[in-house]
Structures are given as C-alpha cells and as structure tokens.
Amino acid sequence: MKYFQFWVEETFRIMINGQVEEIRLLTGSNESKDSAVRDAAVHAKKIEQRISEGESKEDYEVAIKEHVAEIIDESNIITICRYGAKVLNTTQYTILDLDDYPVSFFDWFKSLGKLTKKERIVYKFERNIKRYPMLGNDFRIYETTKGVRVIGKKYIQPSGKKYSSIMRKLNVDRIYIQLSKKQNCYRARITPKPYRMKINTIKVKSPLDCEREPYLSWAKDYDARAERFTVVKLLKSIGQDFSHEPVIKIHDQIANASKSGRLA
C-alpha cells in the first residue's frame, strides 16, 4: 500500500517529438510539500526520457491518490474518497463487500427461496469459505445498504497468484478486485454516502481539494449529518472474536456499527 501525506500539483515543460509541451503532475511525498515538488521535477524528466526512448508506461504499485485523514498504523490509514466519504485502507485484514451471491445449479434443490437476498449472500459465503481454507477461519460479517461486508482476520495478498480467481468465485465486484490488486490493499467505506443522507455531494478531484475551503465547509455539515446514520450493522462473527483489535474498533466506531440509525 503506497500513500502520501503531502501533495502538490505542478506544471512542467518537457520535449515531446522535438516540441516543447506542458504537462501537469500531481505528486506526493511523505516528507513535505517541498520534497513533493522536487519529486515532481524528477518524475517529469523521467516521463520525457521514457517518451524519447519509446518505453511503455511504468508498471508498479499505484499510490492511493487521496487525502490522508488519519494514519492509524503502518498497515492502516483512513482517506477521503472522491465524493467526500472516509475510507479505511488496510494491509492487515481482508475486506470484501458482497452485493450479490454466486448462483449455482444446486441452488434449485435448496430452500434459498425463504431467505432474503442478504441472508443468501451470507449463506453462500459461509458455504464457499469451506472450499478455500487459505481465507482463514475468522470473520466478522456486517449488513450494508446493498449487501454484506466481510472482514477476514487473515490478510490475503491481493497481488497473489490465485487472488483474482478466488475473489471471482466469491462474487466480489471485478472493479474492486482490480483496485485491490493495483493498490495492494483492501478498502472499506466507513462513513455514509452523501446522497443517501440527502445532502449535496462534493466532487473531490484531487487530494489538494481537502485542504481548501469549499471542502472544509462541506465536511462540517457532512460529519454532523453522518452521526445520524450507520454504514454497517454486525450480523454475526465466525470463528475467533477479534472485535477487540484497535483497527476493528475504529472501523465499528466511525461506521456507527452499534447504533440503530438507518443504513447509508
């Protein structure tokens, strides 16, 4: 998981096919904004060289280009996503948001029809994890607005060889699978989506937006309204109880998991 605490956006002039062209780079650093400016200049030179030599785009772990609201520890941070909600990013736990369940032929011979959709998702997940012992034995299962969130105590490396295959079989969203692989971490929204609370949605186009007055003013109203809602509600635990672990406590507290508010 790669992230930066300080961001700058700078314009540079580089040579492309014998002509001077301007490029604008958003660059981060964990030292200071001055350090980010220096890194941006180095990156601009690398881009110029790569284009000159006809090289393809570099293949590396993508940084989380979001404002860092809190660093919990070396494996867990909270960032602000593109519509202003807070997101837990982790390399300690495996987090899966399941909005549907994998359907099989044998479902026709089981009494799934009596279950709600969310109950079916939980039922199918519990059946599937027996087939994949590499996922571990300890899970916390929450209800979300559209489906179910699973937090697994055992961390499954998103860059692992069998990761995509297992996630697809569990019916994890393909876009989420790709994002987890690129950023090499898992993500879980822990504050409500603005439109579900019927307040204006802000567009956070850059981490720098979170340092500016429009966002700061909007965030005061958003944070106050978010207290009335909950993001997840605990449905059940499987295996060892790890609710006492600091990051799980933070997840549950910010998401208002113990409150009776409407899911958002």
C-alpha positions as CSV (number, residue, x, y, z in Angstrom):
1,M,0.0,0.0,0.0
2,K,1.5,3.3,-1.1
3,Y,0.2,6.6,0.1
4,F,1.4,10.2,0.6
5,Q,0.6,12.8,3.3
6,F,1.8,15.8,1.2
7,W,0.6,16.6,-2.3
8,V,1.5,19.3,-4.9
9,E,0.3,19.9,-8.4
10,E,2.9,21.4,-10.7
11,T,3.3,22.3,-14.4
12,F,6.5,21.3,-16.3
13,R,7.7,21.9,-19.8
14,I,9.2,18.8,-21.5
15,M,10.3,17.9,-25.0
16,I,7.9,15.6,-27.0
17,N,8.8,14.8,-30.6
18,G,11.1,17.9,-30.8
19,Q,8.4,20.2,-29.4
20,V,8.1,21.8,-26.0
21,E,4.9,20.6,-24.3
22,E,3.4,21.4,-20.9
23,I,2.4,18.6,-18.5
24,R,0.7,18.9,-15.1
25,L,1.7,16.4,-12.5
26,L,0.0,15.6,-9.2
27,T,2.9,14.3,-6.9
28,G,3.0,13.2,-3.4
29,S,5.6,12.8,-0.6
30,N,5.7,11.7,3.0
31,E,8.3,14.3,3.9
32,S,7.0,17.7,2.9
33,K,5.4,19.7,0.1
34,D,8.9,20.9,-0.9
35,S,10.0,17.3,-1.2
36,A,6.9,16.6,-3.4
37,V,7.9,19.4,-5.7
38,R,11.4,18.0,-6.1
39,D,10.0,14.6,-6.8
40,A,7.6,16.0,-9.4
41,A,10.5,17.6,-11.2
42,V,12.4,14.3,-11.3
43,H,9.2,12.5,-12.5
44,A,8.8,15.0,-15.3
45,K,12.3,14.2,-16.5
46,K,11.6,10.5,-16.4
47,I,8.5,11.0,-18.4
48,E,10.4,13.0,-21.0
49,Q,13.1,10.3,-21.2
50,R,10.6,7.4,-21.4
51,I,8.7,9.1,-24.3
52,S,12.0,9.9,-26.1
53,E,13.1,6.2,-25.8
54,G,9.7,4.9,-26.7
55,E,9.2,3.0,-23.5
56,S,5.8,1.9,-22.3
57,K,4.2,3.2,-19.0
58,E,5.9,2.0,-15.9
59,D,4.3,-1.0,-14.2
60,Y,4.3,-0.6,-10.4
61,E,2.0,-0.4,-7.4
62,V,-0.3,2.5,-7.8
63,A,-0.4,5.1,-5.0
64,I,-3.7,5.9,-3.3
65,K,-4.3,9.4,-4.7
66,E,-6.5,10.5,-1.8
67,H,-6.1,12.9,1.1
68,V,-4.9,11.0,4.2
69,A,-7.2,11.9,7.1
70,E,-5.6,9.6,9.6
71,I,-2.7,7.2,9.8
72,I,-3.7,4.5,12.3
73,D,-0.5,2.5,12.0
74,E,1.8,1.2,9.2
75,S,-0.9,-1.1,7.9
76,N,-4.0,1.0,8.2
77,I,-4.9,4.5,7.0
78,I,-8.1,6.5,6.6
79,T,-8.5,8.6,3.4
80,I,-11.1,10.8,1.8
81,C,-12.6,9.4,-1.4
82,R,-13.8,11.2,-4.5
83,Y,-17.3,12.0,-3.0
84,G,-16.1,13.0,0.4
85,A,-16.6,9.8,2.5
86,K,-14.0,8.3,4.7
87,V,-12.4,5.0,3.6
88,L,-10.4,2.6,5.6
89,N,-7.4,1.2,3.6
90,T,-5.8,-1.9,5.1
91,T,-3.0,-4.4,4.6
92,Q,-3.9,-6.1,7.9
93,Y,-7.3,-7.6,7.1
94,T,-9.1,-8.9,4.0
95,I,-12.3,-6.9,3.4
96,L,-14.9,-7.9,0.9
97,D,-18.1,-6.0,0.1
98,L,-20.6,-8.5,-1.4
99,D,-23.7,-7.1,-3.1
100,D,-24.8,-10.4,-4.6
101,Y,-24.0,-14.1,-4.4
102,P,-22.8,-16.7,-6.9
103,V,-25.7,-18.8,-8.2
104,S,-25.2,-22.5,-8.9
105,F,-27.4,-25.2,-10.4
106,F,-27.7,-26.9,-7.0
107,D,-29.4,-23.8,-5.5
108,W,-32.6,-25.0,-7.0
109,F,-32.6,-28.0,-4.7
110,K,-32.1,-25.9,-1.5
111,S,-34.5,-23.8,0.4
112,L,-32.9,-20.5,-0.5
113,G,-36.2,-19.1,-1.6
114,K,-37.2,-18.5,2.0
115,L,-34.1,-16.3,2.6
116,T,-33.8,-12.6,1.9
117,K,-31.1,-11.6,-0.6
118,K,-28.7,-10.6,2.2
119,E,-29.3,-13.9,4.0
120,R,-28.5,-15.7,0.8
121,I,-25.2,-13.8,0.4
122,V,-24.2,-14.8,4.0
123,Y,-25.3,-18.4,3.4
124,K,-23.3,-18.7,0.2
125,F,-20.2,-17.1,1.7
126,E,-20.2,-19.5,4.6
127,R,-20.5,-22.4,2.2
128,N,-17.8,-21.1,-0.1
129,I,-15.1,-20.4,2.6
130,K,-15.1,-24.1,3.4
131,R,-13.7,-24.6,-0.1
132,Y,-11.0,-22.1,0.3
133,P,-9.1,-22.7,3.7
134,M,-6.5,-20.1,2.6
135,L,-9.1,-17.4,3.6
136,G,-8.8,-18.4,7.2
137,N,-11.4,-19.2,9.8
138,D,-12.2,-15.9,11.5
139,F,-14.6,-13.4,10.0
140,R,-16.9,-10.5,11.0
141,I,-20.0,-10.2,8.8
142,Y,-21.9,-6.9,8.6
143,E,-25.0,-5.8,6.8
144,T,-24.6,-2.9,4.4
145,T,-27.1,-0.8,2.5
146,K,-27.0,-3.1,-0.6
147,G,-25.5,-6.3,0.7
148,V,-22.9,-7.6,3.1
149,R,-19.4,-6.7,4.2
150,V,-17.0,-9.4,5.3
151,I,-13.8,-8.6,7.3
152,G,-11.4,-11.6,7.5
153,K,-8.8,-11.6,10.2
154,K,-6.3,-13.3,7.8
155,Y,-4.8,-11.0,5.2
156,I,-4.8,-12.4,1.7
157,Q,-2.2,-10.6,-0.5
158,P,-4.1,-9.0,-3.5
159,S,-1.0,-9.4,-5.7
160,G,-1.0,-13.2,-5.1
161,K,-1.4,-15.6,-8.0
162,K,-4.8,-17.1,-7.0
163,Y,-6.3,-13.9,-5.6
164,S,-8.4,-12.9,-8.6
165,S,-9.7,-16.4,-9.1
166,I,-10.8,-16.8,-5.5
167,M,-12.4,-13.4,-5.4
168,R,-14.4,-14.0,-8.6
169,K,-15.7,-17.3,-7.1
170,L,-16.8,-15.4,-4.0
171,N,-18.7,-13.0,-6.3
172,V,-16.5,-10.0,-5.4
173,D,-17.0,-7.0,-7.7
174,R,-14.5,-7.1,-10.6
175,I,-13.6,-3.4,-10.3
176,Y,-12.9,-3.8,-6.6
177,I,-10.7,-6.8,-7.4
178,Q,-8.6,-4.8,-9.8
179,L,-8.4,-1.8,-7.5
180,S,-7.2,-4.0,-4.6
181,K,-4.5,-5.5,-6.9
182,K,-3.3,-2.1,-8.2
183,Q,-3.2,-0.5,-4.7
184,N,-2.2,-3.8,-2.9
185,C,-4.6,-3.3,-0.1
186,Y,-8.3,-3.5,0.8
187,R,-10.8,-0.6,1.1
188,A,-13.9,-0.2,3.2
189,R,-16.1,3.0,3.3
190,I,-16.7,3.9,6.9
191,T,-18.9,7.0,6.6
192,P,-22.2,7.4,4.7
193,K,-22.6,8.2,1.0
194,P,-23.7,11.9,0.9
195,Y,-26.7,11.3,-1.4
196,R,-28.1,8.7,0.9
197,M,-28.3,11.3,3.6
198,K,-29.9,13.8,1.2
199,I,-27.1,16.3,1.3
200,N,-25.1,17.8,-1.6
201,T,-22.4,15.6,-2.9
202,I,-19.0,17.2,-3.3
203,K,-16.5,16.2,-6.0
204,V,-13.0,15.6,-4.6
205,K,-10.9,15.7,-7.8
206,S,-7.6,15.8,-6.0
207,P,-6.2,15.3,-2.5
208,L,-5.5,19.0,-2.6
209,D,-9.2,19.7,-2.6
210,C,-9.4,18.5,1.0
211,E,-7.1,21.4,2.0
212,R,-9.4,24.1,0.5
213,E,-12.4,26.0,2.0
214,P,-15.2,24.5,-0.2
215,Y,-14.4,21.0,1.1
216,L,-13.7,22.1,4.7
217,S,-17.0,23.9,4.9
218,W,-18.9,21.0,3.3
219,A,-17.2,18.5,5.6
220,K,-18.6,20.2,8.8
221,D,-22.2,19.6,7.6
222,Y,-21.4,16.1,6.3
223,D,-19.8,15.0,9.6
224,A,-22.6,16.3,11.7
225,R,-25.2,14.6,9.5
226,A,-23.3,11.3,9.4
227,E,-23.8,10.9,13.1
228,R,-27.4,10.0,12.5
229,F,-26.7,7.2,10.1
230,T,-24.8,3.9,10.2
231,V,-22.7,2.3,7.4
232,V,-22.7,-1.3,8.7
233,K,-24.5,-3.4,11.3
234,L,-22.9,-6.6,12.6
235,L,-24.8,-9.7,11.6
236,K,-22.5,-12.4,13.0
237,S,-19.0,-13.5,13.8
238,I,-17.4,-16.7,12.6
239,G,-14.5,-18.3,14.4
240,Q,-12.3,-16.3,16.8
241,D,-13.7,-13.0,18.0
242,F,-11.3,-10.2,17.1
243,S,-13.6,-7.2,17.8
244,H,-11.2,-6.0,20.5
245,E,-8.4,-5.3,17.9
246,P,-7.8,-1.5,17.6
247,V,-8.5,-1.2,13.8
248,I,-11.8,-3.2,14.1
249,K,-12.8,-0.9,17.0
250,I,-12.1,2.2,14.8
251,H,-13.9,0.7,11.9
252,D,-17.0,-0.1,14.0
253,Q,-16.9,3.3,15.8
254,I,-16.7,5.5,12.8
255,A,-19.2,3.4,10.8
256,N,-21.6,3.6,13.8
257,A,-21.9,-0.2,13.7
258,S,-23.5,-0.3,17.2
259,K,-26.1,2.4,16.5
260,S,-29.7,1.9,15.3
261,G,-29.5,4.6,12.6
262,R,-30.6,4.0,9.0
263,L,-28.0,2.3,6.8
264,A,-26.3,4.7,4.4
